[in-house]
Amino acid sequence: MSTTAWPVNIGTASQMSGVSAKMVRHYESLGLLPEVGRTEAGYRQYTEAEVHTLRFIRRARDLGFSMHDIGELASLWHNRRRASSSVRKVAQRHADELTQRIEAMQAMQRTLQHLIHCCHGDDRPDCPILDDLSGLHTG
């Protein structure tokens, strides 16, 4: 295991966190990552704590949390006096939103499967899929 000399530049922070340099700058502009130190030449310098925060953000994004929710979660994560109920509330709200999105997607899938079933898929021009998309579906 190699040891890292801290602080590191944006390329190394990006590689260590799995977050692209472009997104690192974006998260910084959104305030999800505190303003980082800079060298005299103006290059960003990231500490171990900032790379850890980037990993936190990446994992939250992997779970589909919105930027707003990630900001809220990061704030709670850094607040050692937080109530876990506050964290749970954010996670539950997101899980509920995912459930609604999944149900909507399943409804879309059922509709498409029905339309595919109704389409003969032959050389005739009649197509219930196109009729439905154009609003000509008569039920």
DSSP file (Angstrom, degrees, kcal/mol; ACC not computed):
  #  RESIDUE AA STRUCTURE BP1 BP2  ACC     N-H-->O    O-->H-N    N-H-->O    O-->H-N    TCO  KAPPA ALPHA  PHI   PSI    X-CA   Y-CA   Z-CA
    1    1 A M              0   0    0      0, 0.0     2,-0.2     0, 0.0     0, 0.0   0.000 360.0 360.0 360.0 127.4    0.0    0.0    0.0
    2    2 A S        -     0   0    0      1,-0.0     2,-0.4     0, 0.0     0, 0.0  -0.533 360.0-127.0 -86.7 153.0    1.5    3.3   -1.0
    3    3 A T        -     0   0    0     -2,-0.2     2,-0.4     2,-0.0    -1,-0.0  -0.783  20.0-135.9 -97.7 143.8    1.4    6.4    1.1
    4    4 A T        -     0   0    0     -2,-0.4     2,-0.8     4,-0.0    44,-0.1  -0.821   7.5-135.4-101.9 135.3    0.0    9.6   -0.3
    5    5 A A        -     0   0    0     -2,-0.4    -2,-0.0     2,-0.1     0, 0.0  -0.813  42.4-111.8 -88.2 113.9    1.7   12.9    0.2
    6    6 A W  S    S+     0   0    0     -2,-0.8     2,-0.1     2,-0.1    41,-0.1  -0.668  88.6  45.6 -93.2 148.7   -1.1   15.4    1.1
    7    7 A P  S    S-     0   0    0      0, 0.0     2,-0.3     0, 0.0    40,-0.2   0.638  76.2-167.3 -76.5 168.7   -2.3   17.7   -0.2
    8    8 A V  B     -A   46   0A   0     38,-2.7    38,-3.5    -2,-0.1    -2,-0.1  -0.805  20.5-107.2-119.9 160.7   -2.8   16.4   -3.8
    9    9 A N     >  -     0   0    0     -2,-0.3     4,-2.6    36,-0.2     5,-0.2  -0.254  41.3 -96.0 -79.8 174.6   -3.7   18.0   -7.1
   10   10 A I  H  > S+     0   0    0     34,-0.4     4,-2.6     1,-0.2     5,-0.2   0.848 122.5  55.5 -62.8 -36.0   -7.1   17.8   -8.7
   11   11 A G  H  > S+     0   0    0      2,-0.2     4,-2.3     1,-0.2    -1,-0.2   0.923 111.9  42.4 -63.2 -44.0   -6.0   14.9  -11.0
   12   12 A T  H  > S+     0   0    0      2,-0.2     4,-2.8     1,-0.2    -2,-0.2   0.904 114.4  50.8 -69.1 -41.3   -4.9   12.8   -8.1
   13   13 A A  H  X S+     0   0    0     -4,-2.6     4,-1.9     2,-0.2     6,-0.3   0.898 111.0  50.3 -61.5 -39.9   -8.0   13.7   -6.1
   14   14 A S  H  X>S+     0   0    0     -4,-2.6     4,-2.1    -5,-0.2     5,-1.0   0.938 112.6  45.4 -62.6 -48.2  -10.1   12.8   -9.0
   15   15 A Q  H  <5S+     0   0    0     -4,-2.3    -2,-0.2     1,-0.2    -1,-0.2   0.903 114.5  48.3 -63.0 -42.5   -8.4    9.4   -9.4
   16   16 A M  H  <5S+     0   0    0     -4,-2.8    -1,-0.2     1,-0.2    -2,-0.2   0.810 119.9  36.9 -69.7 -30.2   -8.5    8.7   -5.7
   17   17 A S  H  <5S-     0   0    0     -4,-1.9    -1,-0.2     2,-0.2    -2,-0.2   0.668 101.0-124.4 -97.8 -18.6  -12.2    9.6   -5.4
   18   18 A G  T  <5S+     0   0    0     -4,-2.1     2,-0.5     1,-0.3    -3,-0.2   0.679  72.2 123.8  79.6  16.7  -13.6    8.3   -8.7
   19   19 A V      < -     0   0    0     -5,-1.0    -1,-0.3    -6,-0.3    -2,-0.2  -0.944  65.8-115.9-112.8 129.8  -15.0   11.7   -9.5
   20   20 A S     >  -     0   0    0     -2,-0.5     4,-2.4     1,-0.1     5,-0.2  -0.232  23.1-117.0 -62.3 153.1  -13.9   13.4  -12.7
   21   21 A A  H  > S+     0   0    0      1,-0.2     4,-2.3     2,-0.2     5,-0.2   0.878 116.8  55.7 -58.2 -38.5  -11.9   16.7  -12.4
   22   22 A K  H  > S+     0   0    0      1,-0.2     4,-1.9     2,-0.2    -1,-0.2   0.923 110.0  44.7 -60.4 -44.2  -14.8   18.5  -14.1
   23   23 A M  H  > S+     0   0    0      2,-0.2     4,-3.1     1,-0.2     5,-0.2   0.835 107.6  58.8 -71.4 -31.9  -17.3   17.2  -11.5
   24   24 A V  H  X S+     0   0    0     -4,-2.4     4,-2.1     2,-0.2    -2,-0.2   0.951 109.5  44.2 -58.7 -48.0  -14.9   18.0   -8.7
   25   25 A R  H  X S+     0   0    0     -4,-2.3     4,-2.3     1,-0.2    -2,-0.2   0.888 113.2  52.1 -63.5 -38.7  -14.9   21.6   -9.8
   26   26 A H  H  X S+     0   0    0     -4,-1.9     4,-1.8     2,-0.2    -2,-0.2   0.934 109.2  48.2 -63.5 -46.9  -18.7   21.5  -10.2
   27   27 A Y  H  X>S+     0   0    0     -4,-3.1     5,-2.0     1,-0.2     6,-1.2   0.878 111.3  51.6 -61.7 -36.9  -19.2   20.2   -6.7
   28   28 A E  H ><5S+     0   0    0     -4,-2.1     3,-0.9    -5,-0.2    -1,-0.2   0.913 108.4  50.8 -64.5 -42.1  -16.9   22.9   -5.4
   29   29 A S  H 3<5S+     0   0    0     -4,-2.3    -2,-0.2     1,-0.3    -1,-0.2   0.812 109.2  51.8 -66.6 -29.1  -18.9   25.5   -7.3
   30   30 A L  H 3<5S-     0   0    0     -4,-1.8    -1,-0.3    -5,-0.1    -2,-0.2   0.579 115.7-116.3 -80.7 -10.4  -22.2   24.2   -5.7
   31   31 A G  T <<5S+     0   0    0     -3,-0.9    -3,-0.2    -4,-0.6    -2,-0.1   0.546  84.3 119.9  85.0   6.9  -20.7   24.4   -2.3
   32   32 A L  S   <S+     0   0    0     -5,-2.0    -4,-0.2    -6,-0.2    -5,-0.1   0.789  80.1  40.7 -72.1 -25.8  -20.8   20.6   -1.7
   33   33 A L  S    S-     0   0    0     -6,-1.2    -2,-0.3    -9,-0.1    -1,-0.2  -0.985  99.3-116.3-119.8 128.8  -17.0   20.7   -1.3
   34   34 A P        -     0   0    0      0, 0.0     2,-0.1     0, 0.0    -2,-0.1  -0.234  46.8 -81.0 -62.0 155.4  -15.6   23.5    0.7
   35   35 A E        -     0   0    0      1,-0.1     2,-0.1    -7,-0.1    -6,-0.0  -0.378  57.1-137.7 -57.6 128.1  -13.3   25.9   -1.2
   36   36 A V        -     0   0    0      1,-0.1    10,-0.1    -3,-0.1    -1,-0.1  -0.460  16.9 -95.6 -92.4 161.7   -9.9   24.2   -1.3
   37   37 A G  E     -B   45   0B   0      8,-0.7     8,-2.7    -2,-0.1     2,-0.3  -0.253  38.6-149.9 -67.9 161.2   -6.5   25.6   -0.8
   38   38 A R  E     -B   44   0B   0      6,-0.2     6,-0.2     8,-0.0     2,-0.0  -0.956  12.0-117.7-134.6 153.1   -4.4   26.6   -3.7
   39   39 A T    >   -     0   0    0      4,-2.4     3,-1.8    -2,-0.3     6,-0.0  -0.268  43.7 -96.6 -76.0 173.0   -0.7   26.8   -4.5
   40   40 A E  T 3  S+     0   0    0      1,-0.3    -1,-0.1     2,-0.1    -2,-0.0   0.808 129.2  56.0 -61.3 -27.9    0.9   30.1   -5.2
   41   41 A A  T 3  S-     0   0    0      2,-0.1    -1,-0.3     1,-0.0    -2,-0.0   0.488 123.7-106.8 -82.9  -3.2    0.4   29.3   -8.9
   42   42 A G    <   +     0   0    0     -3,-1.8     2,-0.3     1,-0.3    -2,-0.1   0.505  68.8 146.0  94.2   5.1   -3.3   28.9   -8.3
   43   43 A Y        -     0   0    0      1,-0.1    -4,-2.4    -5,-0.0    -1,-0.3  -0.567  53.2-111.0 -77.9 138.0   -3.6   25.1   -8.6
   44   44 A R  E     -B   38   0B   0     -2,-0.3     2,-0.4    -6,-0.2   -34,-0.4  -0.374  28.7-158.9 -65.9 144.5   -6.1   23.5   -6.3
   45   45 A Q  E     -B   37   0B   0     -8,-2.7    -8,-0.7   -36,-0.1     2,-0.4  -0.992   5.2-157.5-129.7 123.0   -4.8   21.3   -3.5
   46   46 A Y  B     -A    8   0A   0    -38,-3.5   -38,-2.7    -2,-0.4     2,-0.1  -0.843   3.5-148.2-108.6 135.0   -7.0   18.7   -1.9
   47   47 A T     >  -     0   0    0     -2,-0.4     4,-2.1   -40,-0.2     5,-0.2  -0.397  35.0-100.9 -89.1 171.5   -6.5   17.2    1.6
   48   48 A E  H  > S+     0   0    0      1,-0.2     4,-2.3     2,-0.2     5,-0.2   0.890 123.8  54.7 -59.1 -40.2   -7.4   13.7    2.6
   49   49 A A  H  > S+     0   0    0      1,-0.2     4,-2.1     2,-0.2    -1,-0.2   0.883 107.5  49.4 -62.7 -38.6  -10.7   15.0    4.2
   50   50 A E  H  > S+     0   0    0      2,-0.2     4,-2.1     1,-0.2    -1,-0.2   0.880 110.1  49.8 -70.2 -37.4  -11.7   16.6    0.9
   51   51 A V  H  X S+     0   0    0     -4,-2.1     4,-2.1     2,-0.2    -2,-0.2   0.895 109.8  52.4 -65.6 -38.8  -11.0   13.5   -1.1
   52   52 A H  H  X S+     0   0    0     -4,-2.3     4,-2.1     1,-0.2    -2,-0.2   0.906 108.2  51.0 -61.9 -41.4  -13.1   11.6    1.5
   53   53 A T  H  X S+     0   0    0     -4,-2.1     4,-2.6     1,-0.2    -2,-0.2   0.893 107.3  53.4 -63.2 -39.7  -15.9   14.1    1.0
   54   54 A L  H  X S+     0   0    0     -4,-2.1     4,-2.7     2,-0.2    -1,-0.2   0.898 108.2  49.8 -62.0 -39.8  -15.6   13.5   -2.8
   55   55 A R  H  X S+     0   0    0     -4,-2.1     4,-2.5     2,-0.2    -2,-0.2   0.903 109.7  51.9 -63.5 -40.6  -16.0    9.8   -2.2
   56   56 A F  H  X S+     0   0    0     -4,-2.1     4,-2.3     2,-0.2    -2,-0.2   0.935 111.2  46.8 -59.3 -48.4  -19.1   10.5    0.0
   57   57 A I  H  X S+     0   0    0     -4,-2.6     4,-2.6     1,-0.2    -2,-0.2   0.919 111.4  51.4 -61.5 -45.3  -20.6   12.6   -2.8
   58   58 A R  H  X S+     0   0    0     -4,-2.7     4,-2.5     1,-0.2    -1,-0.2   0.921 110.6  48.0 -59.9 -44.4  -19.9   10.0   -5.4
   59   59 A R  H  X S+     0   0    0     -4,-2.5     4,-1.3     2,-0.2    -1,-0.2   0.907 111.5  50.1 -64.2 -41.3  -21.5    7.2   -3.4
   60   60 A A  H  <>S+     0   0    0     -4,-2.3     5,-2.2     1,-0.2    -1,-0.2   0.899 111.4  48.8 -63.9 -39.7  -24.6    9.4   -2.7
   61   61 A R  H ><5S+     0   0    0     -4,-2.6     3,-1.9     1,-0.2    -2,-0.2   0.898 106.0  57.4 -65.2 -40.4  -24.8   10.1   -6.5
   62   62 A D  H 3<5S+     0   0    0     -4,-2.5    -1,-0.2     1,-0.3    -2,-0.2   0.819 105.9  50.9 -58.6 -30.6  -24.5    6.4   -7.2
   63   63 A L  T 3<5S-     0   0    0     -4,-1.3    -1,-0.3    -3,-0.2    -2,-0.2   0.412 122.0-110.9 -88.5   1.5  -27.6    5.9   -5.0
   64   64 A G  T < 5 +     0   0    0     -3,-1.9    -3,-0.2     1,-0.2    -2,-0.1   0.591  58.7 159.9  85.7  10.9  -29.4    8.6   -7.0
   65   65 A F      < -     0   0    0     -5,-2.2    -1,-0.2     1,-0.1     2,-0.1  -0.376  41.1-116.0 -65.4 146.0  -29.6   11.3   -4.4
   66   66 A S     >  -     0   0    0      1,-0.1     4,-2.7    -2,-0.0     5,-0.2  -0.317  25.7-107.7 -73.8 163.8  -30.2   14.8   -5.8
   67   67 A M  H  > S+     0   0    0      2,-0.2     4,-2.4     1,-0.2     5,-0.2   0.893 122.3  53.4 -59.9 -39.3  -27.6   17.5   -5.4
   68   68 A H  H  > S+     0   0    0      1,-0.2     4,-2.1     2,-0.2    -1,-0.2   0.947 110.7  45.4 -60.6 -48.1  -29.8   19.2   -2.8
   69   69 A D  H  > S+     0   0    0      1,-0.2     4,-3.2     2,-0.2    -2,-0.2   0.887 110.7  53.9 -63.7 -38.5  -30.1   16.0   -0.8
   70   70 A I  H  X S+     0   0    0     -4,-2.7     4,-3.1     2,-0.2     5,-0.2   0.910 107.8  50.7 -62.9 -40.9  -26.4   15.4   -1.1
   71   71 A G  H  X S+     0   0    0     -4,-2.4     4,-2.1     2,-0.2    -1,-0.2   0.921 112.6  46.4 -60.2 -43.5  -25.8   18.9    0.3
   72   72 A E  H  X S+     0   0    0     -4,-2.1     4,-2.2     2,-0.2    -2,-0.2   0.923 114.7  46.7 -64.6 -45.2  -28.1   18.1    3.2
   73   73 A L  H  X S+     0   0    0     -4,-3.2     4,-2.8     2,-0.2    -2,-0.2   0.904 111.5  51.0 -65.0 -41.5  -26.5   14.7    3.8
   74   74 A A  H  X S+     0   0    0     -4,-3.1     4,-2.2     2,-0.2    -1,-0.2   0.902 109.9  50.5 -63.5 -40.1  -23.0   16.1    3.7
   75   75 A S  H  X S+     0   0    0     -4,-2.1     4,-1.0    -5,-0.2    -1,-0.2   0.920 112.9  45.8 -62.9 -43.2  -24.0   18.8    6.2
   76   76 A L  H  < S+     0   0    0     -4,-2.2     3,-0.4     1,-0.2     6,-0.3   0.890 110.1  55.0 -65.6 -38.9  -25.4   16.2    8.5
   77   77 A W  H  < S+     0   0    0     -4,-2.8    -2,-0.2     1,-0.2    -1,-0.2   0.892 110.4  45.0 -61.8 -40.6  -22.3   14.0    8.0
   78   78 A H  H  < S+     0   0    0     -4,-2.2     2,-1.0    -5,-0.2    -1,-0.2   0.661  97.6  82.8 -78.6 -15.4  -20.0   16.8    9.1
   79   79 A N    ><  -     0   0    0     -4,-1.0     3,-1.7    -3,-0.4    -1,-0.1  -0.784  58.9-171.2 -93.6 102.0  -22.3   17.7   12.0
   80   80 A R  T 3  S+     0   0    0     -2,-1.0    -1,-0.2     1,-0.3    -4,-0.1   0.622  84.5  59.6 -69.2 -11.6  -21.3   15.3   14.8
   81   81 A R  T 3  S+     0   0    0      2,-0.1    -1,-0.3    -3,-0.1    -5,-0.0   0.282  81.1 127.1 -97.5  10.1  -24.3   16.6   16.9
   82   82 A R    <   -     0   0    0     -3,-1.7     2,-0.5    -6,-0.3    -6,-0.0  -0.167  62.4-121.6 -63.6 157.8  -26.8   15.5   14.2
   83   83 A A    >>  -     0   0    0      1,-0.1     3,-1.6     0, 0.0     4,-1.0  -0.887  12.9-137.7 -97.3 132.3  -29.8   13.3   15.0
   84   84 A S  H 3> S+     0   0    0     -2,-0.5     4,-2.7     1,-0.3     5,-0.2   0.770 102.1  70.3 -62.4 -22.3  -29.8   10.2   12.9
   85   85 A S  H 3> S+     0   0    0      1,-0.2     4,-2.1     2,-0.2    -1,-0.3   0.839  94.1  55.2 -62.6 -31.4  -33.5   10.7   12.4
   86   86 A S  H <> S+     0   0    0     -3,-1.6     4,-1.5     2,-0.2    -1,-0.2   0.896 109.8  45.5 -66.9 -39.8  -32.6   13.7   10.2
   87   87 A V  H  X S+     0   0    0     -4,-1.0     4,-2.4     2,-0.2    -2,-0.2   0.924 112.0  51.5 -67.7 -45.2  -30.5   11.5    8.0
   88   88 A R  H  X S+     0   0    0     -4,-2.7     4,-3.1     1,-0.2     5,-0.2   0.878 105.3  56.7 -59.8 -39.0  -33.1    8.8    7.9
   89   89 A K  H  X S+     0   0    0     -4,-2.1     4,-2.2     2,-0.2    -1,-0.2   0.915 108.9  45.7 -60.3 -44.6  -35.7   11.4    6.8
   90   90 A V  H  X S+     0   0    0     -4,-1.5     4,-2.0     2,-0.2    -2,-0.2   0.928 115.5  46.8 -64.0 -45.5  -33.7   12.4    3.8
   91   91 A A  H  X S+     0   0    0     -4,-2.4     4,-2.6     1,-0.2    -2,-0.2   0.897 112.4  49.6 -65.4 -40.5  -33.0    8.7    2.9
   92   92 A Q  H  X S+     0   0    0     -4,-3.1     4,-2.6     2,-0.2    -1,-0.2   0.909 109.0  52.2 -66.0 -41.5  -36.7    7.7    3.3
   93   93 A R  H  X S+     0   0    0     -4,-2.2     4,-2.1    -5,-0.2    -1,-0.2   0.918 112.2  46.4 -59.6 -43.1  -37.8   10.6    1.2
   94   94 A H  H  X S+     0   0    0     -4,-2.0     4,-2.6     2,-0.2    -2,-0.2   0.914 110.9  51.4 -66.5 -42.7  -35.4    9.5   -1.6
   95   95 A A  H  X S+     0   0    0     -4,-2.6     4,-2.2     1,-0.2    -2,-0.2   0.898 109.9  50.5 -61.0 -40.2  -36.5    5.8   -1.3
   96   96 A D  H  X S+     0   0    0     -4,-2.6     4,-2.1     2,-0.2    -1,-0.2   0.905 110.0  49.8 -64.2 -41.3  -40.1    6.9   -1.6
   97   97 A E  H  X S+     0   0    0     -4,-2.1     4,-2.4     1,-0.2    -2,-0.2   0.903 110.0  51.2 -63.4 -40.9  -39.3    9.0   -4.7
   98   98 A L  H  X S+     0   0    0     -4,-2.6     4,-2.8     2,-0.2    -2,-0.2   0.906 107.6  53.0 -62.0 -41.5  -37.5    5.9   -6.2
   99   99 A T  H  X S+     0   0    0     -4,-2.2     4,-2.5     1,-0.2    -1,-0.2   0.921 110.2  47.7 -59.6 -44.7  -40.5    3.8   -5.5
  100  100 A Q  H  X S+     0   0    0     -4,-2.1     4,-2.2     2,-0.2    -2,-0.2   0.911 113.1  47.9 -63.7 -42.3  -42.7    6.2   -7.4
  101  101 A R  H  X S+     0   0    0     -4,-2.4     4,-2.5     2,-0.2    -2,-0.2   0.898 111.5  50.2 -65.5 -40.5  -40.3    6.4  -10.3
  102  102 A I  H  X S+     0   0    0     -4,-2.8     4,-2.6     2,-0.2    -2,-0.2   0.925 110.6  49.5 -63.1 -44.4  -40.0    2.6  -10.5
  103  103 A E  H  X S+     0   0    0     -4,-2.5     4,-2.0     1,-0.2    -2,-0.2   0.898 111.4  49.3 -62.0 -40.2  -43.8    2.3  -10.5
  104  104 A A  H  X S+     0   0    0     -4,-2.2     4,-2.1     2,-0.2    -1,-0.2   0.906 111.9  48.3 -65.1 -41.4  -44.1    4.8  -13.3
  105  105 A M  H  X S+     0   0    0     -4,-2.5     4,-2.5     2,-0.2    -2,-0.2   0.884 109.7  52.2 -67.2 -37.5  -41.4    3.0  -15.3
  106  106 A Q  H  X S+     0   0    0     -4,-2.6     4,-2.5     2,-0.2    -1,-0.2   0.880 108.5  51.3 -65.4 -36.4  -43.2   -0.3  -14.7
  107  107 A A  H  X S+     0   0    0     -4,-2.0     4,-2.3     2,-0.2    -2,-0.2   0.906 110.2  49.4 -65.4 -40.9  -46.4    1.2  -16.0
  108  108 A M  H  X S+     0   0    0     -4,-2.1     4,-2.7     2,-0.2    -2,-0.2   0.914 110.8  50.6 -61.7 -42.5  -44.6    2.5  -19.1
  109  109 A Q  H  X S+     0   0    0     -4,-2.5     4,-2.8     2,-0.2    -2,-0.2   0.915 109.4  49.8 -63.0 -43.4  -43.1   -1.0  -19.6
  110  110 A R  H  X S+     0   0    0     -4,-2.5     4,-2.3     2,-0.2    -1,-0.2   0.918 111.7  49.2 -61.7 -43.0  -46.6   -2.6  -19.3
  111  111 A T  H  X S+     0   0    0     -4,-2.3     4,-2.6     2,-0.2    -2,-0.2   0.934 112.9  46.7 -61.8 -46.5  -48.0   -0.1  -21.9
  112  112 A L  H  X S+     0   0    0     -4,-2.7     4,-2.9     1,-0.2     5,-0.2   0.914 111.1  51.5 -63.0 -42.4  -45.1   -0.8  -24.3
  113  113 A Q  H  X S+     0   0    0     -4,-2.8     4,-2.4     1,-0.2    -1,-0.2   0.905 110.9  49.2 -61.2 -40.3  -45.5   -4.5  -23.9
  114  114 A H  H  X S+     0   0    0     -4,-2.3     4,-2.1     2,-0.2    -2,-0.2   0.934 112.4  47.3 -63.6 -45.9  -49.2   -4.3  -24.6
  115  115 A L  H  X S+     0   0    0     -4,-2.6     4,-1.2     1,-0.2    -2,-0.2   0.904 111.9  50.2 -63.5 -41.1  -48.5   -2.1  -27.7
  116  116 A I  H  < S+     0   0    0     -4,-2.9     3,-0.5     1,-0.2    -1,-0.2   0.915 110.2  50.8 -61.8 -42.9  -45.8   -4.5  -28.9
  117  117 A H  H  < S+     0   0    0     -4,-2.4    -1,-0.2     1,-0.2    -2,-0.2   0.873 110.3  49.9 -61.7 -37.8  -48.2   -7.4  -28.5
  118  118 A C  H  < S+     0   0    0     -4,-2.1     2,-0.5    -5,-0.1    -1,-0.2   0.681  92.4  90.9 -76.5 -17.9  -50.9   -5.6  -30.5
  119  119 A C     <  -     0   0    0     -4,-1.2     8,-0.1    -3,-0.5     7,-0.0  -0.674  66.6-152.4 -83.4 127.5  -48.5   -4.9  -33.3
  120  120 A H        -     0   0    0     -2,-0.5    -1,-0.1     6,-0.3     3,-0.1   0.799  19.1-147.3 -68.8 -28.3  -48.6   -7.6  -36.0
  121  121 A G        +     0   0    0      1,-0.2     2,-0.1     3,-0.1    -1,-0.1   0.869  54.8 120.2  64.5  36.3  -45.0   -6.8  -37.0
  122  122 A D  S    S-     0   0    0      2,-0.2    -1,-0.2     0, 0.0    -2,-0.0  -0.275  83.0 -77.3-115.3-158.0  -45.6   -7.7  -40.6
  123  123 A D  S    S+     0   0    0     -2,-0.1    -2,-0.0    -3,-0.1     0, 0.0   0.509  93.5 105.8 -84.9  -4.6  -45.5   -5.9  -44.0
  124  124 A R  S    S-     0   0    0      1,-0.1    -2,-0.2     2,-0.1    -3,-0.1  -0.439  71.8-133.9 -75.1 151.1  -48.7   -4.0  -43.4
  125  125 A P  S    S+     0   0    0      0, 0.0     2,-0.1     0, 0.0    -1,-0.1   0.702  73.7 107.3 -78.8 -18.5  -48.5   -0.2  -42.6
  126  126 A D        +     0   0    0      4,-0.0    -6,-0.3     2,-0.0    -2,-0.1  -0.401  44.5 171.6 -63.4 129.8  -51.0   -0.4  -39.8
  127  127 A C     >  -     0   0    0     -2,-0.1     4,-2.3     1,-0.1     5,-0.2  -0.885  29.1-163.3-146.6 111.7  -49.2   -0.1  -36.5
  128  128 A P  H  > S+     0   0    0      0, 0.0     4,-2.2     0, 0.0     5,-0.2   0.760  93.3  60.7 -65.1 -23.6  -50.9    0.3  -33.1
  129  129 A I  H  > S+     0   0    0    -14,-0.2     4,-2.3     2,-0.2     5,-0.2   0.959 109.7  39.8 -67.1 -49.9  -47.6    1.6  -31.6
  130  130 A L  H  > S+     0   0    0      1,-0.2     4,-2.1     2,-0.2     6,-0.3   0.874 113.9  55.3 -67.0 -36.5  -47.4    4.5  -34.0
  131  131 A D  H  X>S+     0   0    0     -4,-2.3     5,-2.6     2,-0.2     6,-1.1   0.921 110.0  46.2 -60.2 -43.7  -51.2    5.1  -33.6
  132  132 A D  H ><5S+     0   0    0     -4,-2.2     3,-1.1     4,-0.2    -2,-0.2   0.932 112.3  49.5 -65.1 -45.5  -50.8    5.3  -29.8
  133  133 A L  H 3<5S+     0   0    0     -4,-2.3    -1,-0.2     1,-0.3    -2,-0.2   0.841 112.8  48.0 -63.5 -32.3  -47.8    7.6  -30.0
  134  134 A S  H 3<5S-     0   0    0     -4,-2.1    -1,-0.3    -5,-0.2    -2,-0.2   0.518 117.0-112.3 -86.9  -4.3  -49.7    9.9  -32.4
  135  135 A G  T <<5S+     0   0    0     -3,-1.1    -3,-0.2    -4,-0.6    -2,-0.1   0.595  88.4 115.0  85.7  10.4  -52.8   10.0  -30.3
  136  136 A L      < +     0   0    0     -5,-2.6    -4,-0.2    -6,-0.3     2,-0.2   0.488  36.4 123.5 -90.2  -4.2  -54.8    8.0  -32.8
  137  137 A H        -     0   0    0     -6,-1.1    -8,-0.0     1,-0.2    -5,-0.0  -0.396  41.9-169.7 -62.1 126.0  -55.3    5.0  -30.5
  138  138 A T              0   0    0     -2,-0.2    -1,-0.2     0, 0.0    -2,-0.0   0.359 360.0 360.0-102.5   4.4  -59.0    4.4  -30.1
  139  139 A G              0   0    0      0, 0.0    -2,-0.1     0, 0.0    -7,-0.0   0.463 360.0 360.0  85.5 360.0  -58.7    1.9  -27.3
